[in-house]
Amino acid sequence: MTVVEKKSLMRDIVAKVGRDKAIELVMQAYNTELVTTWLSRMEIDKPRMMARTRPRDHLGEALTRVAAVCDLTS
């Protein structure tokens, strides 16, 4: 996801819930994405998949998740 796409998603979220609430929601979703990644790396019995060639875009995934929830309310 490009920076322009991220900014566009954030603008859409801000328009629906306000600036402060948008920041709070995206930060919570971002933290959830990080914790999910860390937990999946810590699981002992989980078979290791091939190494990713590109790091995950946690912020992009968080923005997408929050935007999807905001779209449900409209």
Secondary structure, DSSP 8 states (H G I E B T S, - for coil): --HHHHHHHHHHHHHHH-HHHHHHHHHHHHHHHHHHHHHHHH-SSS------SS---HHHHHHHHHHHHHHHH-
